[in-house]
Amino acid sequence: MTEVAATGITRRYGATTALDGVDLAVRSGEIHALVGRNGAGKSTLVSILTGLQRADAGEVTFDGRPAPPPVDRGAWRQRVACVYQQSTVIPTLTVAENLFLNRQRTRRGLIDWRGLRRQAAELLERYGVGIDPAVLARDLTVEQSQLVEIARALSFGARLIILDEPTARLDGAAIGRLFERMRDLRADGVTFLFISHHLQEVYEICQTVTVFRDARHVLTEPVADLPHEALVRAMTGHDSRSAADASPAAKPGDEVVLTVDDLRLPGHFDHVDLRIRAGELVGLTGSGSSGKVALAETIAGLRRAQGGSVAVNATTIRSADVRAAVAAGLGYLPQDRHREGLVPLLSVAENATMTVTDRLGPAALVLPARQRAAANRMIAEYDIRTEGPDQRVDGLSGGNAQKVVLARALARDPKALVLVSPTAGVDVRSKESLLGAVVAAAAKGTGVLIVSDELDDLRACDRVLVMFHGRIVAEKPRGWTDADLVAAVEGLPSGPARTEERTP
């Protein structure tokens, strides 16, 4: 039986065709992947499958019956729900309140709080979600928030769950737990439409994959029958080769541009030493609890260290002083571009030029013509797909939004650049473009620290450092194998040939 079918779906926005007669059929009880580059039409189709938009042409059916009218939100919730990359739980409410928002049981006109918590506990237990219903949602991990959203969707009766980039902010262990829960729910009759840019996850968890490219349906195949290269070729239209992989190793200079001495932040990392030379690409990886992101944020001045020092271009930076770090020559790309990297109501030009406003006019005035000219140069250099410098950044795809953040980080020609998960949630082509820009910056003499769980982000690095429980425990020179690096990340012994072990 087919859980949902979209047939001949077309959606236009003015002169732009977002979907051009696409088809999608998801069978009941399967985990079906939907993949494609940013701008391929995935998000538009999701908005149509969830009733948030109406197609200009085509039909959506659930179990062979026409979809409800868009105004009947209750009927849509009984059929389908989407867990988005950005959580929709309300942080100031408890888990129980989020699960049954606007559906609370009442007694004599008052909410039955005890009954609500009991009802929430029963729901969570039914779906194997070990979370206290009395906990505030703001205290949940990303993984827990996703499970709460899935449980909430199932409580409406929906048996089709759309997961939009669910692993983008999870570490390896959390991804494994999410996949285990998905398999359990699938065995219980739940159907998933799984949207991801991480193709290895498609092979790990999905039975079928559909590829969109340039607003069109390209293929639908069983995952087991589709080689990796064929999938990448379907997404990009040609054989994929990472710019980072293709770039020859450049010899770093002798000048040290980023120095970290005995840096400490209890509960996150302890006694970290680090040296990065001009033109050197250094990777930093580890599990979600390793402390790597907190270390990057401390280097950038977003957290206050409890000891040690950071120096950029031989200038020691006062702890938790972002302005001083930027002035000394540090560029930074944060982990969450939506919350930390962009001002959504501002334009591409305003976001991209934030670090160089002093160069855009006299006496701290920003001349609009200069700002647009600078933004146009960035748009061309970083291949930012946009309507122009005046477009608001919240209208960009994920990959293009990330390019804006990177362009801003590189705008002052930084001596040192710290990047956190630079390709999270972006498509194959955008990854190639982003990593190519980073490699180019290193070739010009910028020292780069790439903090990432993605192995492809690290392949161009001259060396990769591994953090484990707050300390750098291993250093891998260029030429490491996936198995070797993953073993170090998981705290397992690895082959001595490619490893320089550090004493914790």
C-alpha positions, 0 to 999 in steps of 0.5 A: 500500500502507498502511504502518500503519493504526489503525482505531477506536482508543479509549483511556480513562484512568479517566473521561478518554477520550484517543482516541474511535474514531479512524482513521489510515492512512499510505500507504507512502512518504509523509510524513503529518502528524498535527496537533491541539491539545495534548490532542487525542490525538496522543501517546496514538496514538503510544504505541499505534502503537509498542506501548507501550500497548494500545488499549481498542478498535480495531486496528493493522495494518502492511502489512495484518497485525496488530500484534505483541503488546506484549511482543514489542519486537523485532518492534515495532522492526522495524516502527516507531520514534519520534524524540521531542522529547526525545532518547533517545540516551545522552550518555555513549556514542559514536554507534556505541555508541548505534546498536548498543546491546545489539547489539554484535558480539563475539569470544570474548565480548568486544565487537569495538570496531573492528568496531562502529565500522566497522559504525556508519560503514557505517550512517551513510554508507548514510543520508547522516549525516555524523557520526563514530561515535567522537564522544560523543553529548553533543557532538552537536547536536540535529539530529545526535542526531535523525539518529542516532536515525533511523539507529538505527531504520532499522538495525532494519529499521523503514520507518515513522518517527514524528517528534514535534516534530522542529523545535522546537529547530532553527533554519531552516538545520537544519530545511532539512537535516532536510527534505532528508534526509527527502525522500531517505529517502522516495525510498528507501522510508521512510515518515514520520508527522510531528507538528508544531505548525508548520503551515507545515512541514506544507505544506512537507514533507507530502503528507497531513495528519490532524487530531485534535480533542478525542480524535476524528478530524476529517479526513484530506486531501491537503495540496495540497487543504487551504487554511491557514484550513481546516486551522486551523479543523479543529484549533480548531473555529473560525477562528483569530485570534492574540490578539497580532495582534488587540491594538492597539499600546499606547504604551510609557512613557518609563521604561527597565526593561531596559538592556544596555550593551556586553554581551560573551560571546566565541563567542556575541555581542559589543558588544550594546546594548539598551533596553526601556521599560515596556510595550514589546514587543521581539522578538529573532530570528536564526538558531540561531548568531546568539547570541540565546539566549545573550544572553537567558540572560546577561541572566537571569543563567544565563551569565557575561558577559565584559564589559558590564552589565545593569540591571533597573529601574535596578539593575545586576545582577552577572553570572551572579546569577539571584537578583539578577536576580529580586530586581531585577524580572526574569522569565524563561521558558527555552528548554527548559521540560522541562530548565530550566523545571520540576521534573517531580516537583513539583506545579503549585502548587510549580512555579508559586509558586517565585518567590513563596515569601516571600509564602506564609507567615511567616519563610520558611515556605510555608503549603500553603493559601496556596500552593494558593490562589495556584496556583488563581488562576494556573490560572484566570488562565492557563487551565491545564488541570490536575486541580488544583494538586496534580497533578504537572507531568509529567502536563501537556500541553506547552502547559499546562506552558509556561503554568505556567512563564509563570505563575511568571515573571509571579508577582512582577509583573516590571518586565522579562520575557525569554521564549525561544521561548515557544510552541515545541512548543505547539498553536494555542490554547495559542499564543494564550493564551500570547501573550495573557498576554504582551501583557496583561503589557506593557499593565500596564507590563512591558517584554518581550523575546521571543526567538524564530524564530517569526514569529507570536511577534513580530507583536505587538512594537513593534519586532524586533531581528535578530541576525547572528553575535553582533551586532544588525544590524537593527531592524524597526518594527511593520508588517514583512513576513515576507520583509523579516524573513526576509531580515534573519535570513539576512543578505540585503539588505532593502527600506529602507522598513521597516528601520533598519539598524545597523552591525555 
